[in-house]
C-alpha cells in the first residue's frame, strides 16, 4: 500500500525524556527539492507576470526612463515642469532625508509615473490599431497602402518576445452591432429558406421588433459592453452550456483523434507515459505563460483567456446550473481501468515524473487484478446522464466519508485518464474503423470517461490515443493547440526504445498508484444505472461516418483561386440538397478571438447565392460557365460573411444576447423567440491544423492528424466537422441519428465526396476551354 510505504518516512519513540523524532534523510531531501521547485515556480510566474503586466514595454525601459530623467536633472533641466518639486514637498518622510535624497526619490517617482503613463498610452494606441479590420476584407495577395502602414505600426508596438497573455490588455472589446444591421442580415439569411408569404410575415415581425422593444434591449447591451470585458462570453458559457440540464455526452462534449496513420508504440503504458509527460510539459509552459500567443498574419494577436482552464478543471453539477471549478498546482491525475479508479502522483522529488516512471505506474495499473467495488464500474455514467439526478446524487451520497474523498480526488485532478481495454484507430482494410474510433472517443461505453473533466485522455490497448473534451470552458482550437504540441513532443522529442518502451531509467521505488475507495449504497447504484441507460440510449442512436477525402485537397482548391473553407461549405450545401432534396439553416462556427475573451460566432452558410449555385448544379440546362460564375459569387459571399463574423459583425450572438436581456427584463419578444427556436439541421465546424507548425508534414507525410468531431445538433440533422490536412487530404467527421429516417451519415459522406468532385470538374472544364 502507498500509505504503508510513506509511513516509514518518519518514526518517533516516546521516552522518559520526551518524544524522540527521527526523520528519514530521503524524505528531507524530497521536502527540500519540492520547496526549491515551488519557490522557483513562484519566481518564474512572478517574473513573467511582471513582463506581461508592463507589456508592450519592458522592465529595462523603466531604468532607461529613470536615467533619462536623472540626466536632465543634473543638466539643470526640469522636464517635469515643476512636478518633481511638488512631489518633493509632498513626501511624508522628507524630514528624515537630505535634500539631495528627496530630489532623487522624487525624480524616480516622477519617472515611474511617466513610464506607467507611457505603457497605458502604448496599450491604448495598440488597442486602437487592433480595432482596424479592413485588412481582412482585402483580396488575397493584395494589400492597400493603409494596411501596410497599419501592419508596420502594429509590428513596431508589439514588442519582440510576447508571452501568452502579453496582449490581453491591448485587445479591443467585442463591438455590439447595430439593430438595423443585425435585422437586415438575419432577413437576408432566411430568405432562401422561406417562400414569399413566409418571408413577408417574417419581415413584419422583424420590423415590429426593430421599432420596439429592440432599442431598449440594445441600450442594456451597450452598457454591458462598456462595463464587461466581453458582452457575449459569460452569458454564452452560462446559458448555452452550464444551464443545460440534458446530458453533455454527445450533446456538448467533442473529441479529437490521434495521428491518422502512425502509432509510435503499441505498448499502452508506454504511450500513456510519453503523452502524459508531454501534457505536463505543456501545462508548465501554460502556467508560466511561456507559450507564444497565436496571431493572424503572424502579427495580429488572438485572445488567450480560454487556455487558463485547460488543466485542473472540472464541471460541477448543480440543480439549476452547473459551475466550472478551476484550481492551481494539481499534482495528481486519476486513472480509470476496467471499472477501477487509481490516483497517480505526477511529481517525485519536486519534479515531474519521467516518461519511464509514468509507464511503470500505468503498467502497475494494467497488471492490477483487483475487482471493482459495488457500484464503481459504472460510476462515471453519472456524468453522462441528465444533470439534475447527478447533482442530487452528488449532494446526497458524495459529501462525506470515502465517497467524498474519492470524488474530490477526481474533481481536483490535473485531468482524467482512461486506459481503455479496446483497440481502435484507422485501418485502411476496415471501412468502419474510423466510425468506431469516433464513437469510442465521443461516448465510449458511457461509463469509462469522466465527461465533467476539462478533458479525458483515452489510451487504447493498441497504443492509439484520443481526447474527449467538455465544451463549456473552451472551444476546439484551444484543445487542438495542446494536442498538436503533445503529438509532436511524443513522436519527435521523447520517442521510444526499440522495444517500444519509454526512454530513461526506471525508478521502482515509486509508491504504487492508490485505489480510490467507494461505499456506494444500493439507492445510489440505481441512480447510476438509470444514468447509464439514458446515456446508452443516446450513444446507440449516434450514427457516425469518417470520410477520408484524398482525391484532392487545399493545394488544388487554391489553384481555383477560392477559399478552401468556402469551397467545402458550398460542397456541403450541394451534398445536403442531394441528400434531402431541400435547403436548411446551416451553422458554421467562426472564432472571434481577435477580441478580448472572444469565443465563437455563427456563419449562416445557406445563402441566396449558395442556393442559386446548387440549383444550377442540378439543372441540366445550365452551362458550366454559368455554374462557375454562380459558384464564385457564392464563394465570395461566404468569405465576406466569415470575415464579418470574425470582426464582430455576426448575427447570432447579438440576437442571443438580446434574447437574454428580454428574459431578464420580462418582456416577451415573438421575433426573438422564433429566431432562437429555429433548428440547425446542418451544423459544421472546421478543425484548425498546424497552429504551432511543430510537425513538418511535407517531410513526414504520415504524421498527419485526423481532426475531431461532435454529435448531431438536431434530431433530424447532420453534424459535420472537417480538417484540411496538408495539400491533398480533407477528413470529414459526420454524425447523425439512427432514429431519424431522413438521415444516413454514410450516404451523406458519399454525397459530400461526389459534390467535391463535381465542383472540381467545373474548374477542370473551364481550364480546358481556356
N, C-alpha and C positions, 0 to 999 in steps of 0.2 A: 504493500500500500504506500502511496506517496506520503500520506501523513506520517506513517511509521518511519519512512526514510528521512523526512525532515525533522522528526523528533529527536534524532541523535545529534542534531547540530549543537545543542547545548545541554548541559547536565548541571544539576545542583544537588548539594548534600547539606542536610540540616545537622549542625554540630552544636556542642555546648557554647561555642563562641559565636554562633550565628549561622548564616547561610553561606556556604562556600559555592560560588557560582563559577562554573567552568565553561568557557566559550570555545567553540571549535575555530581553529585558525582558518580553515577553509570557508566557514560561514562569514567570519570577519572580513576575509578577502572579498567575498561576493558582496557583502554590505558596502564595503569601501568602493568597489567598482561600480555598483549600482548608483551610489551617491555621486561619484565622479561623472557618470553618464548623465544623470539627471541634471546636475548643475551645468554640464556642457550643453545639454539640450536647451536649458533656460537661457544660457548666454547667447547661443546662436539665434534663438527665437527673438530675444531682446534686440540683438544687432539687426536682424532682418526686419523687425518691427520698426526700428528707427529708420532704416533705409527706405522702407515703404512709406512711413509717416511723413518724410520730408521730400519724397519724390514729386516732381522731376529734378529737384535739387539734390545735393549730396551733403553729408556732414562736413566734408572738407571745404565746401563752399562757404560754410559758416565762418571757418577760420580765415578764409580769404577776405570776407566782408569785414571781420573784426580788424584784421591787419590793415586793410584799406582805410578804415575809419581812424584807426590809431595813427596811421601815417599822416593823414590830413591834419590831425590834431597837433602833431609835432611840427608840421609846416605852418602852424598858426592859421589854419583854415577850418572854419566850422561848417561842415556840410549839413549839420542838423538844424541850422538856423535857430539856434538857441535852445533846442530841446534837451541837449546834453546838460546844459546848466540847470534847466528846470528839474531834470531827473536828479541832479546832484543835490539840489536843495530839498528834494522830497525823500531822500534816503533816510530810513528810520535809524540806521546805525551810523550816521555820519559823524557823530561826536566821538566815536571810537576809532576813526580813520584819519589819516593825514589827508591834506588837500589833494595831493597827487594820486593817492589811492582812490579817493572819491571820484576824481576825474576819470581814472582808468576804468573803474567799475561802471560809472555812468555811460562811458563810451561803449563798453561791452554790452550793456543792456540796450542801448540805442541800436547798436549793430545787430543784436539778436532780433529786436523788433523789426528792423529794416529787412533782415534776412527772411523772417517769417512772412512779412508782407509780400516780399518778392516771390515766395513759394505760392502763396494764395493767388497772386497775380498770374503766375505761370499756369497754375491749375485752371484758373478762370479762362485764360486765353486758350489753353488746350481743350477745355470743355467746349468752348465756342467753336473751335476748329473741328472737333469731332462731331459737332451737330450739323456739319456740312455733309450732305449726302448726294449731291449732284453727280459725283464721280461714279456712283453705282448704276446710274441710268445711261451712262455713255456707252457707245458701241465698243465691243471687244477689240482691243488693239488700237483704239483711238482715244486720245486724251487731250482735253482742252487746255488752253494756257492757264486758265484759272485753277484747274485741278492740279496741274503741275506745280504751280505756286503753293497751293494748299498742301500738297504732298510734301514739298520741301519744308514748309513750316512745321508740319506735324513731326517729320523726321528730326528736325532741329530741336524741338521741345520734348521729344520722347525720351531723351537720355540714351545711354549706351547699353546698360545691362538691367533692364527692368525685371523685378521679381513677379511672382504670380499675382499679387494683389497691388502692385505699384500703381496701376491706372484706375483703380476703383473710384477714388475721389475725383477723378477727372472725367469720368464717363458722364454723358448727358442723361437726363431723365427721359423716360418714355413719354412722348407727347400725346395729348388727348386729341384725336381727330375731331373735326367739326361734325356736327349732327348732319348738315347738308351733304357732306362728302360721304359719310357712312351710309346714309339712306340711299343716296344715288348709286353707290357701288353695290349695296345689297340688292336693290331692284334690278340692277344690271346682271347680277349673279343668278337670280332666279328666273330671269326672262326665258332662257331656253327650256326650263322645266315646267312652265305654266302655259296653258292656252290663253287666248286673248281675253276671255271673260275672267279667268282666274287672275291674270296679271292686272287687269283693270281694278279688280276688287282689292288686290294687294296694294296697288298704288294709293287707293283711297285710305286704307288702314294706315299705311306708312306716312302719308301726308298729314293725317289727323294726329298721329303720334308726334310728328315733327313740330306741329304747332303747339301742342300741349299733350302730355307733360314733359316732353323731351328737354326743353330748356331748363326746367327745374332740376332734372337729373344731371344734366351736363354741368350745371354750376357746382354741384356737390363733387362731381368727378374732378373738375378743375381744381377745387380746393384740396382734394386728396392728392392730386399730382404735385401741388406746391409743397404739401406737408410731408408726404410719404416719399420714400426712395423710388418706389415704382407703384403706379396706381392699379396694376393688374395682379402682380405675382402673389401677394399674400392672400388675396381672395381666390385666386386660381388654385393655390395649394389647398386652402381650406374647403372651398365649396365643391371643387371638381374631384379632389382626391380624399381628403380626410373626413368629410361629412358623408361620403358614400357608405351605405350600410350593406351593400351587396358584396359578395366575395371578391377579393382583389386578385386571386389566382385566375389567370386567363383574361379577366375583365380589365385589369390595370397593369399588373406586372408584365415585363417583357424579358426577352432572353438575348444572349449573344453567344455565338458559336466560336469554336476553336479554329485553327488553321484548317483550310479545306482539305488539302491533300497530304499533309505531313503530320505524323505523330512522332515526336522526338524520342520518346521511350514508351515501351509497352508496360513498364512497371508502374503500377498505380501509385504506390507510396512515393516513388522517386519523382514522378511528375508532380504530385501534390507538394513534395518538399521544395522543388525549384520554384513552382508557381507561387506558393505562399511566401517564400523568401523574397521573390521579386515584388510581391504586393507590399511587403513590409518596407522594402527599399523605396517604393513609390510613396508609401504613407509617410516615411520620414522626410522625403523631399516636400511632400504636400504640407506637412505640419510646420516645416521651416519656411514655407513659401518660396522654395528654391526652383520650382518649375517655371519655365518660361511661358508667359501668357500667350494664348493663341491670338492671331491677328489676321485681318484681311489685307491683301496686297503686301503682307509682311510688315505692315506698319500700323493699320487701324486696329486698336486692341479690342478684344472681346471680354465681356464681363466674366469674372472667375468665381462669383459668390457660390455657385452650385457645388463647387469642389469641396467646400468646407465640411459637408456632412456625409462624405463618401464612406468613411470608416467610423466605427464606434457609434453607430446609429441604428435605432430601431423604431418602427411604428408601433405605438402603444394603443391598444383598442380601448374605446370608450362607448358608453351607451348611445350618446347623441353624436359625438365626433371623436375621432382619434387625435393623437398628437405625436409629433416626431421628437424622440428623445435622443439628443446628441451629447456624447461625453468626450473626455480627453484622456489620452495616455492609457488606453486599454492594453493590457499586456497578455491577454489570452484569447484563444478562439475556442469555439465549441464545434465538435465533430460528431456527425451522425453516421452510424454504420450499422446496418442490419437491426434497426429498431433500438439501438443503444445510443446514449449521449455521453461524450467524453470531453473533459476540459483539458486543453493543452496549453501550457505556458509557452510564450513566444520569446522569452528572454532568459539568458543564462549569464551570470556574472556581469550584468549591466550591458549586455549586447544582444542583438538578435540571434536566435538560433541559426546555425549554418544550415544550408540545404540538406547536407548529410544527416545532421541531427534531427531535422524535421522528418526526413524519410524514416529514420529509426522510430520516431514517435508514432508516425502513421502506420508503419508496419506492425508495431505492437498492437495497435487498434485492430488492424486487419486479422491478426493472429489470435485476438481475444475470442474465446469460445463461450463466454458467458451469455446467458439468455436475457431477453428484455424483461423488465419488471411489468406487472399487470398495468395495462393502460399506456405503457411507454411507447410501444411500437408505432401507434397511430396518433400520438400526441400532437405532432406538427400539423395535423389536419385541422386543428382549431384555427390556425392562421389561414387555412384555405377556404373555410366556410363563411357563413354570414357573420358580420362583425358583432352584432348585439349578443348572441349566445356566447361568443368568445370573450367579450368584455365581462359578461356576468359570471362566467365560469372562472375567469381570472380573479375577480374580486372575491368569489366565494371559496375557491379551492387553492389559490396560489399566493396567498398573502401571509402565510405563516409556515413554520417548520421547514422540512426538507424541500417541499414543493416551491416555497418562496426562494430559498437559496439556489435551487437548480434553475428556476426560471430567471432569476436575476443574473446567473452566470451566462445564460443565453442572451438576454437582452443587453448586457453590458459588454459582450464580446466584441472584438475588433470586427469580426464578420463571422459568417456561418459556413461550415464546410461539410459537404456530403460526400462520403466515399461510397459511390454507387456500386451495387452488385450486378449491374447490367453493363453491356458493351454497346457503344453507339459511335456514330461517325459516318462520314460519307464513304460509300462503297460503290464504285462505278459499275459493279456487277449486280448490285441490288437497287432496283429503281425506287424502292420505298425507303432506302436507308436515311436519306435526308429528311423525309417526312417524320419518321420515327424519332430521329435525333432531335428535331424541333419540338415535337410533342413532349419528349422526355424533359427537355430543358424548360419548357413552358409550365408543365404541371407535374411531371414525374408520375409517381404512384399516388399523388395527392397527400402523402404523409411523410415524404422524405426530403422536403425542403422547408425551411422556416421562412415563409413568404413575407413576414413582417420585418426581417432584417434588411438593411440597406441593400445588401446583395448576398446571395448564396452562391458560393463556388462549388461546382459539381465536378468531381473527378471520377471518370468511369474506370472499370476494371481493366480495360484495354489501353489506358493512358490518355484517352481523349478527355477534353475538359469543356466547360461552358459556364455561363453565369446567368442566374435568374435575378432580376433587379426589381425592387419595389420602386414605384414610379413617383411618389409624392415629393421626394427630396430632390430629384434631378431628372433631366431628360437624357436620352440615349447617347448624345455626343460626349457627355461627361464620363459615363462608364466606359465608353469606347476609347477615350483618351487613356485611361488607366489600362485597359485591356491591351491596347497596342504596345504600351511600354512593357507590360508583363510578358507578352508573347515574344517580343524582341529580346528581352533580358533572358528569358528562359532558354531560347534557342541559340542565341549568338554570344552571350556573355557568360552564363553559368554553365550550360552544357551538361553532358553526361559521360560516364565512363563507357568503355567498350561493351560492358555487360549491361548497360542501361541504368546504372545507379547514379545517384548524385555524387559529384566530386567532393573530395575532402575527407578528413578523418572522422571516425565515428566515436562519439563520446557516450559510452554505455553507462556512465554514472548518472545520466539524467534521470530525474524522477519520472516514473511511468505516468501516462495520462490517467486522469482521475475520472471514474464513472460518476455521472450525476445520479443522485438518488431521488426516487419518487415514491409518494404514498397517495395513489390516485384512487379515490373511492368509486364504488360501482356507479353512483349517480353521475359522477364526472365522466366515467368511461362511456356512459350512454350519450352524453353530450358530444364527446369526441367522435363516437360512431355516427351520430347524426350529422356532424360537420363533414365527416368523411363521405357519407352517402351523397350529400349535396355537392361536394367537390367532385366526386367520381362521376356524377351525372353531368356536370359541366365539362369535365375532361373528356368523357366518352363522346360528347357531342361535337368536339373540335375536329374539323376536317382540315388537315394540313397538306400542303404540297410545296416542296422545294424545287425550284426550276432553275437549272444552270443554263443560262443562255450564252453560248460561246461562238455563235455564228459570226458575230462582230461585237464591237464594244465602243468605248469612248473615242478611240482613235479614228474610226471611220465616221462616227457621228460628227466629230469636229470638222472633218473634211467637208461635210454638208453645210458648214457654217451655221450650225444650230446648237443651242444649249443642250447637252445630254439629258438634263432633267426635263426640259420641255419636250424633247423627243420621246422620252419614256412616258411622260404623262399623257401625251396625245395617243401613244400606242395603247395605254390603259383605257382611254376613252373609247377607242375603236374596239378593243377587246371586249369591254363591258357591253357595248351596244350589240356586238355579235353574240355575246353570251346571253343577254336578257331581252334584247330587242327594244331597249329603251335607255334613256339617259337618266342619271341620278345625281343628287347632290354629292359632290366629291370633296373630300378633305385631304389636303396635303399640308404636312407640318413644315413650318418655316421658323427659323430662330430669330429672336430679337435681342441677341446678346451684344449688339453694339450700344445698347443702353444699359444703365446700371440695374442689376438684378432682373434683367430681361430673360424670358424663357422662350415661349413659342407664340406663333400667330398662325392663323389658317389661311392657306391659299385655296380659293374655291376654283378648282381646276376645270370644272364643267362650265364652259362659256359659250356665248353665241358663236364665236369664231371656231371653237373646237367642234361644236355640233355641226356646223356647216361643213367643216372638213370631213367629219365622219360620214355624213350623209353623201358627200361627194364620192368618198371611197366605196360606198355601197351602191352608187348609181352608175350603172354601166355606160350610160350616155355621156358621162363626164370624162373629159380628156385628162391625160396625166399632167399636162401643163396647168390646167385649171386646178387639179388636186394639189399640185406642188405649190401653186400660188396661195391656195387656201391654207395649206399646211404652214407656210412661212408666216402668214398673217396670224394664225392661231398660236404658233410658237412665240412670236413677238409679243402677243397679248399675254401669254402665260409668263414670260420673262418679266414683263412690266409689272404684273400682279405680284410676282415673287419679290421683286425689288420694293414695291410699295409695302408689302408685309414686313420685310426686313427693316425698313426705315420708319416703322411705327404708324403706317397709314393703312393698316389692315381693317377688316370689318368686324370680325367675330369677337375679339377680346373687348373691343369698345362696347358692342351690344351686350356682351356678358356682364360687364361692369354696370351698364345702365340698368340691366335687369336686377342685379343685386341691390342697387340703390332704390329701385322701385319697391322691392320687397321690404327693405328696411324702413322706407317711408310709408309703407302700407297703401301704396297707390297701384291699382291693378292696371296693367297695360296689355290689351289684346294683341297688339303688334309684337311686343317682346315675348309674350307667352308663345305665340305661334312660331317666331323665329327660333327660340330655344328648344322647341319640341320637334323640329324638323330632323329626321334621321339621316345620318351619314351612311349611305349604303355602299359607298366605296371610300374607305379610309386608307390613305397612303402615307408613306414616310421614306425618305432616303437616309440610309445609314452612312455617315461620313467615313471616308477612307484616308489613311495616311495623314492623320492630323499631326503626327510627330516626325514622319518620314524616317523612322528608325530601321525599316526593312526595305532594302533596295529590291523591289520586285522585278526589275529588269534583269538584275544579276541572279536573283533567287526566285524564279517564276513560280515555283511550287509553294513558296511561303506566302500565300495569299489568304486573307481572312474570308470567312463565309458570311459575315454580317450577322444579322439577327432579325427577330420579328416579334409579333404581338398577336393577340387573339382578335376575332372579328368584333367590330363595334356594334353592328346592327344584326338582329336575328336573321334577317334575310339578305345580308350584305357580305362584302369581302373586306378583309384586311390585307394590305399588300405593303410589304417592306422590301426595299431593293438596295443593293450596294453595287456601285460601279467599281469593279476591281481591275486596276491597270487599264490597258488599252483594248483588251479583247475578251473580257468576261463581265457579265452582269448577272447577279444572283437575285432571284425573286423568292420571297417567302410569302406564301399565300395561305390565308386562313378563312374559314367559313364554318357553317354549322351543318352537320348531317341532318338535323331536324328540319332544315329548310328545303323544300322541294325545288326552290328556284336556284340554288347554288350548288356548285361542284368545283372544288379547288383544283383538281387535276384538269378538268375541262377548261377552267379559266386560264390555267397556266398554258395550255395548248393555244388558246385564243391569243394570249399575250405574245407567245412566240411567233405566231403567224402574223399578227399585227405589226410587230417589229420588222419582220421580213418584207411585208407589203409596203411599209413606209420607206424602207431602204430601197426597194425596187423603183420608187419614184425618182430618186436621185440617180440611180443607175441609168434609167431611161433618158433622163434629162442630159446626163453627161454624154451618152452615146449620140444624141442628136446634136449636141454642141460640137 
